[in-house]
Amino acid sequence: MAGIFGAITPLVLADLMRGTGRYNIAQGVVATVQGIGASSSGLVAGLIVDNFGYTAAFGEAAVVAAIALAVLVRF
């Protein structure tokens, strides 16, 4: 899955930023957000597991996925 995102993200950004001269900025913003998400997700999941158990951690992951799906369907 990461390979698909790695290949498609620059193409989508190129399409969205066409003619604006801001392709590199957009690519940097996307990479920064991905890095923040990747580094913080392990921390948050670990804190939830330590404090509430695995069931709560899987529930949290399901809620985040449902929110992402709802945003995708909405737009």
C-alpha positions as CSV (number, residue, x, y, z in Angstrom):
1,M,0.0,0.0,0.0
2,A,2.8,2.4,0.8
3,G,4.2,1.9,-2.7
4,I,0.9,3.0,-4.3
5,F,0.8,6.1,-2.1
6,G,4.5,6.8,-2.9
7,A,3.8,6.6,-6.6
8,I,0.5,8.4,-6.8
9,T,1.1,11.3,-4.4
10,P,3.5,13.2,-6.7
11,L,1.2,12.7,-9.6
12,V,-1.9,14.0,-7.7
13,L,0.2,16.9,-6.4
14,A,1.4,17.8,-9.9
15,D,-2.2,17.8,-11.1
16,L,-3.4,19.9,-8.2
17,M,-0.5,22.4,-8.3
18,R,-0.3,22.8,-12.1
19,G,0.5,26.4,-13.0
20,T,0.9,27.6,-9.4
21,G,4.6,27.2,-8.9
22,R,4.1,25.6,-5.5
23,Y,4.6,21.9,-6.3
24,N,7.7,21.6,-4.0
25,I,5.9,23.3,-1.1
26,A,2.9,21.0,-1.5
27,Q,5.2,17.9,-1.6
28,G,7.0,19.1,1.5
29,V,3.7,19.7,3.4
30,V,2.4,16.3,2.5
31,A,5.7,14.6,3.5
32,T,5.7,16.5,6.8
33,V,2.1,15.5,7.6
34,Q,2.8,11.9,6.8
35,G,5.9,12.0,9.0
36,I,4.0,13.5,11.9
37,G,1.3,10.9,11.6
38,A,3.7,8.0,11.3
39,S,5.7,9.1,14.4
40,S,2.7,10.0,16.6
41,S,0.5,7.0,15.8
42,G,2.9,4.6,17.5
43,L,3.1,6.8,20.6
44,V,-0.6,7.3,20.8
45,A,-1.4,3.6,20.3
46,G,1.3,2.6,22.9
47,L,-0.2,5.0,25.5
48,I,-3.7,3.7,24.9
49,V,-2.5,0.1,25.2
50,D,-0.6,0.8,28.4
51,N,-3.5,2.7,30.0
52,F,-6.6,0.9,28.6
53,G,-5.6,-2.3,26.9
54,Y,-5.6,-3.7,23.4
55,T,-9.4,-3.6,23.0
56,A,-9.4,0.2,23.4
57,A,-6.5,0.6,21.1
58,F,-8.2,-1.4,18.3
59,G,-11.4,0.6,19.0
60,E,-9.5,3.9,18.6
61,A,-8.0,2.7,15.3
62,A,-11.5,1.8,14.1
63,V,-12.9,5.2,15.1
64,V,-10.0,7.0,13.2
65,A,-10.6,4.8,10.2
66,A,-14.4,5.5,10.3
67,I,-13.7,9.2,10.5
68,A,-11.4,9.0,7.5
69,L,-14.0,7.0,5.5
70,A,-16.7,9.6,6.4
71,V,-14.6,12.4,5.2
72,L,-13.8,10.6,2.0
73,V,-17.5,9.8,1.3
74,R,-18.5,13.4,2.2
75,F,-16.0,14.9,-0.3
